[in-house]
Amino acid sequence: MAILKKIGVIILRVSISLVLLIFLFKQVDLASLLEIIKKADKMILSLAFLITFFGYFFCFLRWKMLLEAAGIKLPQKRLVSAFSGGIFFNMFLPSTIGGDFVRSADIGYHSKKTSTVVATVLLDRISGFAGMITVALVSLVLGYGVIKDPRIVFAIGILTVLLFLITLLIFNDSACGFVKKFSFSGRPGKIFSSLLSVLQEMHGFKDHKSVILKNLLLSIAIQSIGPLTTYMLAVSFQLEVNILYFFLFVPIISAVTLLPISIGGLGVRDYMTVLLFTHMGISKHFAFAFSLLGFFFLLVYAGIGGLIYVLTLHNRRV
């Protein structure tokens, strides 16, 4: 029964991705879409593709920093392998966080510190979320005179409140103690004890303030790369759009794709891109085009990550 339920959930998520993509393709003329992509400036596209790599590189450094702060020191090759596998499975497992389970299981098995590794992966995600909100808030302050849309303010406000609550839960002694007392105490079973162990590991990072600060700075740099590369894709189509739109919209799009309702965010990412950017006067064809190209970049890097993961299979077994 449990297996059938999981299969049903996967089918549902695949269906959501397909339905959204079919809907979008019906909204545009395929020939015009291909013509836009064909005429894009190849030099700018190449540069955007290269900058995307640095986003992954900084993500690896951010996670490695957390692992070292937690006392987990493994060979660089093993970390690269696990991280590469995470990139691949993030693309092909439900939502954009499926690969987190892969790298947690991989490094957790070899370090014999599964709870600690899971804590670093979750903190890595939360750090990225914090960087995303920071970028969006700064862009909102700088560009509200241009945007003047209360819905954007509301969306960013909700994400900011969510980040505050998550941070409070993890790092505040009283909040963390409250959750442990009323959510976990008296509940038997491996799942609740594992959750408690992970929460305790995450809470312990409050003593690594310099690591958390460096992680946040790296996250701000990482979360700036997405809007920048998307803007470069728009520029490659000879579009003249205020860059602040991208620094406001891309974090919102990224937050929505984290929801476990699709496969790798496919369909959801494209729908949100078209929805937000057409509201600002960009045609559906152009918005859909740079969304598809952005996904193509992610797909290529996911393929490279999968290749590294497969080629290092022997090393992981050893």
N, C-alpha and C positions, 0 to 999 in steps of 0.2 A: 504493500500500500504506500509506504514512504517513497519507494522508487517511482511509482506511478505519479505521485504528487510532484516530485522533482521534475520528472519528464514533462508534466503538464505545465509547470511554471516556466520551463525553458521554451516550450512551444508557444506559450503566451507572449514571452518576451521577444521571440523571433517574429511572431505575428505583428506585434506593435511596431517593430523596426520596419517590416515589410509594408505594412499599411501606410505608415507615415511617408516612406519613400515613394510608394505608388501614388499617393495623394500629391506629393510635390512634383513628381514627373508629369502628372496630368495637368499641373498648373503652368508648365513651361513648354516651350517648343524645343524639342530635342536638338534639331538642326541648329537653332540659334544658340543653344547652350554649348554645343560642341564648337561652334564658330568662335564664341567668346574665349573658350579655353585655348583653342588653336592660335588665336591672335595675341595671347598673353605674352608679355615680355619675358623671354626665356632666361635672361640674365638675372632679373629680379626674382623669378621663381627659384632659380638655383641658389641664390643668396638666402632666400626664405627657408629653403630646405636645409641649408647648412646651419642656419641659426637655430632651427628646431633641434638639431643634434646637441647643441650646447644646453638646451633645456633638459635633455635626458642626462647629460654629463653632470650638471649641477644637482639633479635629483639623486644621482648615485652618490655624490659627495655628501649630500645632506643626510641620506640614510646611513652611510658609512660613519659619519660623525656621531650619530646616535648610538650605533652599535658599539663603537669604541668607548663612548661615555658609559655604556652599560657593562663594560668589561668583556665584550665579545670581540676577540681578535682572531680572525680566520684569514687564510691566504686570499690575496686579491683576486685570483682566478675564480675561487669559489663564490665570492661576493658578486663578481661580474656575471657569472653564470646564473646565479639566482635572480639577480636584478634583470638580466636579459629575458629570462623566462617569465618574469613578472610583466615585462612590457608586452610580450607575445600574448599571454593569457588575459591581460587587461583588455586586449582588443577582441578576443574571441569568446571569452566567458561572459555571462550575464553581467550587465552594468560595466563601469570602467574600473572596478576594484577587484575583479576576479583574480587578477594576477597577484594581489597582496597575499592571498591564501597560499599560492605556490611558493613565493619567496619565504613566507613565514615557515611553511612546512620544511622547505629545503634547508635553510639556515638553522632552524630550530632542531632538526634531526642531528645535524653535524656538531652543533654547539652544546647539545643536551640542555639548552635553556629556552625551551619553547615559549614559556610565558614572557620572558624578557624580550625575545625576538618579536613576538606578536605586539608587545608594548611599543617597541621601536617603530614597527611598521605603522601602527595606529597613530603614534606621535608624528611620524613622517607625513601621514595624510592630514592630520590636524594642522601641522605647520604649513603645509601647502594651502590649506583652507584659509589660515590666518593671513598668509601672503596675498591670496586672492582677494580677500576682503579689504586689506590695506590698500592694494592697488585700486580697487573699485572706489573706496572712500576718497582717496586723494584725487582721483579722476572726477568724482562727483563734485568735490569742492572747487576744482579748477574749471569744470565744464558745465556747472548747473545753469549758468547764464546762457549757454548754448542749447542745452537739452531742454530744460524747463518742462519736464514730464514727471508728475507726481508718482506715476506707477514705477518708474525706475528708482526713485527715492525709496518707495515702499519696499521694493524687492531687495535692494541693498540693505535697507534697515532691518528686514527680517533675517537676512543672512548674518548681519552684525550681531543681532540679539542671540542667534543660535550659536555663534562663535563664543560669545561671552558666557553663555550657559555651559558649553562644553569645557571651556577653560576653567570656570569656577568648579565644575564637577571634578576635574582632574587635579588641580593644583591647590585648591583651598582646603585646608585641613578639616574645617567644620563640615563643608559640603560633602567632601569625600567620606568622612566618617559617618555622616547621616545616611548616605547611599549604602555604605557597607552594612550599617546596622539594620536598616529597614528593608533592604532589597535582597541581601544575601544571607543574613543570619538565620539559622534554623532551617535552611533549605538544603536538603541533602542532594548529593549527586555530583558527578564530575563537571557538568557544565557550569553550575553556579560557583563551584570552587575554582574552576579555571578562570572564570570571569573576574572573580575577586582577586586572584593572583595577578592577572594582567593589570587590573586597576591599581593594585598596590605598586606594581613595577612602574607604571606611568606616573603615579603620584611621587615616586622617589626621584623623578627627574627635576622636581622643584628645587633640588639642591645643586643642579647643574645649570645655573642661570646663564653663564657665558655660552654654553652649548645651545641653549634655547634661543638666545639672542642671535647667535651666528646662524642658526637654523632659520630664524625668521627673516634675516637679511637675505639669505640664499633663496628663500621662498619668494620674497618680493621680486628678486631678479628672475626667478623661474616663471612666476606668474605674469611678468612683464613681457616675456618672450611670446606667449600665445597671442595677445593683442597686437604685438609688433609684427609678427609674421602674417597674421590675418590682414593687417593693414597693408603690408607689402603685396599680398595677393591682390588686394583691391587696386593698388597702384599699378600692378602689372597689367590690369585691365583698362588703364588710363582713367580711372575714376578719381574724382576730386572730392574727398570726404574728410571731414575733421577727424584727426586721429583719436581724439578723446572719445568718440563714439565707440571705438574698438576697445579702449581701456575700460569703458563702462559695460558694454554688452558681453564681451567674451567671458569675463568672470561669472556673469549670470548664466550664460550658456554652459560653462564648465560645471557650475553648481548643479544645474538641472540634469546633466548627463551622469552625475554621480548616483542618481536615483536608480535602483535596480529594476528598471522597467523595460530595458532593451538589451540588445547584444552589443557591447562595446560602445554604447551611446549612439549607435547608428540609427539614423532616422530622427531621433530626438534632437541630436545636435543640429542636424540640417533644418528641421522644422523651426527650432528656436532661432537659428541664424536668419532664416528667411523672414520669420515673424517680426523680429526686432529691427532688422536693417531696412526692410521695406517700409516700416513705420517712419523711417528717417529719409525716405525718398529714393532709396536704391531699388532698382527693379528686381523682381523675383529671379530673373535670369542671372544677373550678376551676383546676387546674394547666394543663390544656390551654387553657382560656379565656384566661388572661393570657399564655400563650405565643403564641396566635393574635393577640391584640390587639397584643402587642409586635411581631410580624411585620408586622401591618397598618401600624403606625407607620413601620417601616423601608421598607415598600413605597411609602407615600405620599412619603416623602423621596427615595426612589430615583426615583420618577416625576418629582418636581420637579427633581432633578439631571439626569435625562435630557432634560427640557424645556429647561433652561438650556444643556445641551451642544449640543442641536440648534439652538437659536436663535442660538448664538454660532459656528456653523459658518463663516460668512463671515469673522468676525474671525480665526479660527484659520488659515484659508487665507491671509489677508493677512499 
